[in-house]
Amino acid sequence: MAIIVNLDVMMAKRKMSLSELAEKVGITLANLSILKNNKAKAIRFSTLEAICEALDCQPADILEYGKD
């Protein structure tokens, strides 16, 4: 099983850059990049909440379950 992070899709829909999102969310560019590139092993709910607020979306718009 795999969780797919569609952060880049939502950022493109909102026309928001990675650095702009990192500033709004309050996390480092490096950590946001790890999340965006599906390299993260976990995400805090507070971070997910901040991303959803910044992108005006739901968690399901960002995270997707896919079978291997």
C-alpha positions, 0 to 999 in steps of 0.5 A: 500500500502507498500514500501518494502526495498530490501537493504539486497538483494542488499548488499548480491549481492554486498557482502557488510556488513551493517557497510561497507555500512554505512561508504561509505554512511556516515550515522549511522549504526542504521539508516541504520539498520532501513532502511534495516529492513523496519522500516523507514517512509521516506528516503532522496533522498541524502541518496538514491543517496549515497546508489545507488552509493555505491551499484552501483544500481538503486533506483528500485533495492532497493525500491519496491511497494507491495500491502497489 
